[in-house]
Amino acid sequence: MGENNFATWPVALYRLVQICSGCAYMILEFSLIKHEGKQSRLAAAVGTDIKGKASILLYAIAIPIAFVRPWLSCVLYVIVAIIWLVPDRRIERIMSSAVATF
């Protein structure tokens, strides 16, 4: 994006790659929970996964915005990065308490 001065198409395509990555993660998460069961520790740890769903939503909003204001699309990307800057410790917390019980 930087090599093209944040032109419309590179910004939009980068957001498309990000939304595909987010969807792939959600599919993986859904598959693992389906395999383990809805009552599993993993399902309890993941919960509603608001951060994951919000990320995909913001990426989806950023794609059409890239055609109007590419810089605003980049701002949405920064917002998602800030959301994930705080580590998500749900899985680690649930799994470490499970290991302690063994």
C-alpha positions as CSV (number, residue, x, y, z in Angstrom):
1,M,0.0,0.0,0.0
2,G,2.8,2.4,0.9
3,E,4.5,1.9,-2.5
4,N,1.3,3.1,-4.2
5,N,0.7,6.1,-1.8
6,F,-2.3,4.3,-0.3
7,A,-4.2,4.3,-3.6
8,T,-7.8,2.9,-3.7
9,W,-7.2,-0.6,-5.1
10,P,-4.2,-1.6,-3.0
11,V,-6.0,-0.5,0.1
12,A,-9.2,-2.3,-0.8
13,L,-7.4,-5.5,-1.8
14,Y,-5.4,-5.5,1.4
15,R,-8.7,-5.3,3.3
16,L,-10.1,-8.2,1.3
17,V,-7.1,-10.3,2.3
18,Q,-7.6,-9.4,5.9
19,I,-11.3,-10.2,5.8
20,C,-10.5,-13.6,4.2
21,S,-8.0,-14.3,7.0
22,G,-10.5,-13.3,9.6
23,C,-13.1,-15.6,8.1
24,A,-10.6,-18.5,7.9
25,Y,-9.9,-18.0,11.6
26,M,-13.6,-18.0,12.4
27,I,-14.1,-21.2,10.4
28,L,-11.3,-22.9,12.2
29,E,-12.6,-21.8,15.5
30,F,-16.1,-23.0,14.6
31,S,-14.8,-26.4,13.4
32,L,-12.7,-26.9,16.6
33,I,-15.7,-26.1,18.8
34,K,-17.9,-28.4,16.8
35,H,-15.4,-31.2,17.1
36,E,-14.9,-30.7,20.9
37,G,-18.6,-30.0,21.6
38,K,-20.4,-26.9,22.8
39,Q,-19.8,-27.8,26.4
40,S,-16.0,-28.1,26.0
41,R,-13.5,-25.9,27.7
42,L,-12.5,-24.4,24.3
43,A,-16.1,-23.3,23.7
44,A,-16.2,-21.8,27.2
45,A,-12.9,-20.0,26.6
46,V,-13.9,-18.6,23.2
47,G,-17.4,-17.5,24.3
48,T,-19.0,-15.2,21.8
49,D,-15.6,-14.0,20.3
50,I,-16.7,-10.4,20.1
51,K,-13.2,-9.3,19.1
52,G,-13.1,-11.7,16.1
53,K,-16.5,-10.7,14.9
54,A,-15.8,-7.0,15.3
55,S,-12.6,-7.4,13.3
56,I,-14.4,-9.0,10.4
57,L,-17.1,-6.4,10.6
58,L,-14.7,-3.5,10.5
59,Y,-12.8,-5.0,7.6
60,A,-16.0,-5.4,5.7
61,I,-16.9,-1.8,6.3
62,A,-13.3,-0.7,5.3
63,I,-13.5,-2.3,1.9
64,P,-16.2,0.0,0.4
65,I,-14.8,3.0,2.3
66,A,-11.5,2.4,0.6
67,F,-13.1,3.5,-2.7
68,V,-14.3,6.7,-1.2
69,R,-11.6,7.6,1.4
70,P,-8.6,5.2,1.4
71,W,-7.2,6.9,4.5
72,L,-10.4,6.2,6.5
73,S,-10.1,2.6,5.5
74,C,-6.5,2.6,7.0
75,V,-7.9,4.2,10.2
76,L,-10.3,1.3,10.5
77,Y,-7.3,-1.1,10.1
78,V,-5.5,0.8,12.9
79,I,-8.6,0.4,15.1
80,V,-8.6,-3.3,14.6
81,A,-4.9,-3.5,15.4
82,I,-5.5,-1.5,18.6
83,I,-8.3,-3.9,19.5
84,W,-5.9,-6.9,19.2
85,L,-3.0,-5.0,20.9
86,V,-4.5,-6.1,24.2
87,P,-3.8,-9.9,24.3
88,D,-6.8,-12.2,24.4
89,R,-6.1,-14.5,27.3
90,R,-9.4,-16.4,27.4
91,I,-8.1,-19.6,26.0
92,E,-4.9,-19.5,27.9
93,R,-6.7,-18.9,31.2
94,I,-9.2,-21.7,30.7
95,M,-6.7,-24.2,29.5
96,S,-4.1,-23.5,32.2
97,S,-6.7,-24.0,34.9
98,A,-7.6,-27.3,33.2
99,V,-4.0,-28.4,33.3
100,A,-3.8,-27.5,37.0
101,T,-6.6,-29.9,37.7
102,F,-4.8,-32.9,36.3
